[in-house]
Amino acid sequence: MRKTVSREFRDLLQRYYPGLNKCPEYWRFMRYLLFGKIDKHTGNIVIDRYHVARAEGKLSAYYSNHYNSSTFLTKFRQDVSTAAFEWKEADSKNNLAREAIVRLHPIVEKAFQDEVYKNMDSGRVYFDSGRVYTRKTQKIDRETLQQEAMQCIGSAGAGSKELLEYMNNLPVNCFTKIINDNFQAAWTKVMEIKDPTSRKVQANILQTIAEDLQPFYKTSREGKTVRVYPSNYSIPMLRREIRKVITKGWYEYDLASSQLAIVGKVWNILEVQEFLASGRKIWIELINHYGIDALQLKAENEQKYGDIKAVLKIALYSLVYGKGKQNLIKSLDEGDTDCDGLAKFGIKDGGNRFFTHPLIKAIYQARQRMIKELNSWDSVETIFGQQIQITGVKDEHGNPTEERKECIRSVLSQQAQAVELYLLLPVLHLATTTKDFAITIWQHDGFSVNFTDKTKTERWIKKIHAAVDARAKELGIITKLEGGLIQ
């Protein structure tokens, strides 16, 4: 999250909201209210417990599940401004997070909007303290971010622990040149975004990248996945088209149809395995299913093609990861906090039509079969040998209750995500043996690479592909790495 602003803007905030000076925690939380995570549909700031705990300096209590954010929120409102800040509680029934309602004084609001898009090369001060921002303090900030990210390593499981140790200990010079070379081009690309909420989010992320330079990673709080996530606003959080601009010169790879390929094998879905073996592309197939010529769309409007693909990718992954059918249909139609709905692209009844595709039908039926199968188990293992307990009770007929079904769906997703990481770990192992290249970004089913010795690039590319191919063959999963140089 962005840490610096102009001196003029901070002084203006202090003048209109003097209560901020009562404690540094208030300044930290105000920064989150201005530059934090935005709900893409409402435009409001999402107030999750993690960021409130971080502002209050109580991450240890948060990680030990002994943190209540409501007390701080109430006191902040009383001391800073009852007119400028209130919040809406979360609505779990409708999958809505707790949100802040921020109503700044009109003069402050105008200054804030100007500040968001102020591309500052100098004259920055820290929002929290007012101290001048320097290269020396930037280094201290990075060290603090690294320490925060590494707090969770003790709870990380096999695979994700070694990934965290590698990604969180990369030298900053892996990122400095690429960001310096491409930042202005990325900023220009951000300014071209038409949707104001999305433009604001991407501008804030890009400003934070200028401050932090490198991404750091953490595990999920619940510990129900081997996946790691960015702990600071950083390159992995940029939209795809912006990310490709700022990382121009790196190489980017991902596993082809990774989750589809994994469940096709692990859940023994013959239709999926035959489809993948034919060499056809799932995203082309699904877009065509809606009466759209996917290849023509990609050639004529690559942005729209990418946006529709992103919605369908989230939908397919949500299906694999256990999202309820009706909730998934609603998300595909109307959108949610994770993605836009297909209606935005002129696709009517996209949710129901999604489930009429033969492959989607086969995946859903296989998922229901796996739920029934796992209902007879008390625990299962991931590919790393980690035991996962299956909780919840059965009804009088031996069928799983909704609580138990939800647990089983979570278990299935954890198993699939573990296989995903297992497929890519050989690349991490290669990276730890050499200084000829570094993995610079990790994105669950893919990664970016900076080849530091350009004379050996082709040799290492072949080794990387061969390592993943061997692991996929070992597991009998029909996937491979796709990608290459970002130009």
N, C-alpha and C positions, 0 to 999 in steps of 0.2 A: 504494500500500500504506500502511496506517495507520502514522503516525509517532509518535503521542503516547499516553501511558497515565497512570494516576494515579501519584503519587509512591510510594504505599504498595506498589503492585504491582512497580514497578521495584526498590525496595529489597529486596523479598522475593526476587526473582530473583537479585540480587547476593549475597544472603546464602547462598542454596542453591547457586549456581553462580559462585563467585568467579573462576573462570578466564576469565569474560567480560571481566574488567578487564585482561587481558593486551594487548588491542589493540582499537581501535574497530571493526575489521572483524568481530570476533566478535559484538559487540553488534548490528551491522547484519544479520549473518546470522541471529542468534537471532530478531530481529524478523521476518525472512522466514519462519522455521520456525513462528512463532506466527500470523502474519497473512498469509502468502503464498497462492499459488494452490493450491486444494484439488481433488484428484481427486474428482469427484462420486460415484463408485461406491465407492471405498475409504475416502474421508474423510482420506487422507494428503496431506501437502504434496508437490507436484510440484517436484523440484529440477532445473530447467533451467539450462543454462550461463549464460544471460543474467543471471538473478537472483543466481547465485553470483558472477559477474564484477562485477556492480554492487555487491554487498556488499563485495567485496575491492578495489573501486576500480580495476578493470581493464577498463572498457568498451572502451577503445581497442583493447586486445589482442583482445577478443571480436569487435569489428566487423572487425578485420583477419584474423580466423580463426586467431589465434595464442594461444588461451587454453585451458588445461587445468584443469578445476575439481577434479579428484580430489585433487591435492596439498593444496589448501585444506581440503577436506572431511575428509580424514584428520587433518590437524593440529587442526582445530576439535574433532573428536571426542576426540582425545587430551588437549587442553588444557582443554576445558570439561566434558565428561562422556561416558564410554563407556557409562554406563548409560542416560542420557537420550536419546542420539542414535545412530542408525545409518541405513543406507539400503539400498534394494533397487535394483540396477542396472536399466536400461531393458531391456525385452524387445521388440525390434522385430518379432519374429515374431508376437506377439500384440498389437501396437500398444499396449504399456504403457510409460509414461514412467518415468524414475527417480524414486523416491519416498523421502521421509524417514520414518523410524519414530521418532516422538518419544514418549518415556515420561517425563513430568515427575513429580517427587515429588508424592504425593497432595495435600499442602498447597498446593503451587504450582499444581497442576492445578485445584483448586477455585477458587483466586484468579483463575486465568486465565479460567475459564468465567464468573465474575462480571464480569471486566473486559471481555469481549467485548460484553456487553449493558449496560454502564454508559454511559448517555447523559450525557456530561459537558459542562457549559456552562463550567466553570472548573476550575482546579486541575490542569491538564495539564502534564506535563513530556515532553521528548523521550525516547523509548525509548533511542535510541543514546547520548545524552550526559548525560541527566539535567537538562539546562537547562530553564528555565521557558519554556513556549510563550506567545508574545505575537503581537499583530497585526504587529509589525515583523518577527519571525522568520518568520511565515507568508508575508509578502511575499518574503523572501529565499528561502524554500523554493520558491515558485512560479517565481521566476527561475531557480533551479537546475534544476527540472523542465523548464522551457522550453529551457534550454541543452542538456540531455541529449537532449531530443526533436529538436532541430535538428542534432545531430551527424550524423544520417543524411541530411540534405538534399542533400549533395553527390552521393550515389549515387541519388537519386530521379530517376525518368524524367519525360518530358513528361507534363503533366496532374497527376500526383501531387505534383510539386514546387511548383506554384502553389497546390495545395490545402493542402499542409503549411505554406507561408508564410502563408496566410490563417488557418487554424485555430489555428496556434501563436502568433499575434500578436494574438489578440482581447483586448480589455481585460477585466479581471476583473469590472468592473461589469455585463458582459453576463450574469453568473451570480449575483451576490451577492443580489439581491432575490428571485429565483425560489427560491433555496435557503433563504433566511431565511423566506420566506412558507410554504414547503411541507415543510420538513424534518421537523417533528413528525408531520405526517400520513403522510409516507413511513416514518418510524420505526415508527409504529403498524402500518402495513401489513406491514413486515418481521416484526414480532413475531407476526403472524398466520400466518406460514409454518409448516406442520406438520413438514416434513422438517428435522431438526436441522442437517444439513450445509449445506443450501441456506440456511437461516435464518442460520447463522453467516457464510457467505460474503457474503450481502447486508448483514448488519450491519457487517462489516468494510469493505465498499465504501462504505456510507453514512457511517461514521465518517471514512473517508478523504476523502470529498467535503466534509465539514464542515471538514477541515483545508486541502485544496488548492483547493476551490471549482470550478476549471475543469479540463476535460480537455485533455491534450496528445496529439499523435499522432506516430507514427513509421512508417517503411516496414517491410516484412518483412525479416528478416536475409538470407534467401536472394536477395531481389531478384527473385523470380519472379512478381510481381504489381504492378499499379499501385495496388492497394488500400493504404489507410493504416489503422493500428490504434492504439487508445488505448495510450499509454505509461505511464499512471498509473491507479490505481483511480479510476474516475470515472463520470459519469452513463451513458455508453454501455454500461457493463458491468453495469448493473442489470437485473434481470428486467423484462420489458415492463410488468407491472402496477405495479411499484414506480417505474419510470422515468416512467410517465404521471402518477403522483401528484406526484413532485417537480418535474416540468416543467409542471404545470398552469398554463395561461395562455400557453404557447408554442403554436406550430403545428407539426405533424409530418406529413411527407409521405414516401411511398416509391413507387417504380416498380411498377406492377401487373405481377406475374408476370415480373419483369425478365429473369432468366436463361432462363426458358422462351421468352419472346418473342425474346430475342437469338439463341439457338441455333436456334429455329424459322426465323428468317430466314437466318442465316449458314450453317447446315447444310442449308438448303433442305428442311425437314421440313413437307410440305404438311398433314399431319394436325394438327400443332401450330398452324400459321397459320390453318387453318379453324376450329379450336377457339377460338382467341383472337378471331378475327373475329366469332364468334357471340355474344361477350359473356359467355360462361360463365366461372366462377371455378375455377381449377385445384384450390384447396384444398377447396372444396365437392365437386368431382368426385372427388378422391382419397379423402376421408373417406366419401363415399357408397359408394365402391367396396368398402369393408369392411363393408357392410351397416348402416351407421350413418346416420341421417337428420341430415346435417350442420347444416341450418338449425334443426331442432328442438333439437339439442344446443347450438348457439350461443345459442338463446333461453333454454334451461333451465339450462345450465352453461357460461357463457362461458369460465371458467378452463380446464375440461377441453378444450373446443374449441380454445382457444389453445395448450394443451400438445401436443395431437395434431398440430395444424397445424405447430407448431415442429419436431416430429420429422420430419414429411413434407417440410417445407421444406429441412431439412438433408439429407435423403435425396435430394431432387431435385437440389439443388445439388451434392451429392457425386457423383451420376451424371454431371452435366455436367462436373464438375471431374476426372473420371477415376478415381474410386474403383473398385476391382475388384468385380465382380458378387457374388462369394461373400462378400467382406468387408462389402459393403453389406447383403446379406441378413442376415448375422449381426448387424450393428449395428441394423438395424430390429427384429429379434427381441429381442435382449438389451440393446441400448444400448451406448454406449462413452463415451469421455471427452468427446465433443461433445454427446451427447443421451441421453435415456432411450430404451428400447426400447418398441415398441408393446404388448408383453406386459403392461406396467405398466397399460395401459388396457383389458385384457381382450381384446385382439385377438390371435388365435392365427395362427401361420404368416404373420405380417405381411410378412416379407421376400420370400418366394416369391410371395405374392399381389400385392405391389407390382409385380412384373415381369409380371403377367398383364394389367395395364391396357393398353389399346391405345395410349395416348399414351406410356406409359413404354416399351413395346415399341418404338415408333417412334423414340423418342429414343435408346434403347440401340443399335438397328440403325444409326441415323445416326452415332452415335459410332464404332461399329466401321468404318463406311464411311470416316469422316474419318481414322481411324487408318491405314487402308490407303492412302488418298490421300496423306496427309502422309509416309508411309513412303518415297515416291519423291523427297522434297525434302530438301535439306540445311539449309535455313533458311526461315523465314517472317517476315512483318511483322505487328505489331499495327496497330490503326487509327491510332496515333500515329506510325507509321513506324519503330518500334523493331524492330531485327532480333533474332530469337530462333533460336539454333542448335539443330538437331535432332541430338542425339548418340546414341551407341549403334550397334551393328552389326546387320547383317542375317545371317540364317542362309544355308545353302547354297542354299536355294530362293528367296532374296530376301525372305523374310518377316522382320518385325521381331522381334528378340529381346525378352525381357521388359524388359530395361533400356531398349531403344529405345521399346517401347510405353509405358513409364512416362513417358519424356521427351515423347512425342507427346501423351499425355493431359494432361500439365502444360502443354504449348504451347497446346492447345485451351482450357484453362481461362484461361490468361493472355490469350488473344485475347478471350474472352467478357468477362472482367473489365475489359479495356481499353474495350470498347464500352460497358459499364455506366457507367464513369466519363465517357466521352465524351458519353453521353446527359444527364448531370447537370451537366456543366461550365458550360452556359449560366447556371445558377442562381448558380454561383460568380462568373461574370463580372458578373452583375447586382449581386451583393452588393458587389463592389469599387467600384461606381460611386456608392454612396449610403450615408448614415448612417441611412436610414429603417428599415432592418432589418439583422439580422446572422444568419448561419448559425451556430448555437450548437453543434450536434452533427452529426457526419457518420457515417453507418452503411452504407457501401458502396452499397446500392441506395436509400438514403433519407437524410433530414436533418431537423433541427429548425430553426425560425426564431423569432426574437424581433423582433416589429415594434415599434420604438421610437417611431415616430410613428403613433399609432393612427388618426389622421385619414386616413392614406394606405394603410391595411392592405389594403382591398379592391382598390385600384388595383394594388398590388404583387403581390397574389395572382394577379390576372389576367395580369400580366406574367410571373410565374414559370411558370404553367401554359402560357402561350403559347410561352415559350422552349423548354420541354421538348417540347411538342407539335411544334414546328417541327423540332427536332433528330431526333425519332423519325420524322417524315414524311420527312425528308432520307434517313434510313437504311432506310426501309421496314419499321420494326420496330413491331409492334402493341402498344404500351404507352402508359401515361399516368401522371400523378401521382395518387395517391389519398391522402386524409387531410384534415386540417383542424385546427381549434382543439382543444386538449386541455382537457377540462372535468372 
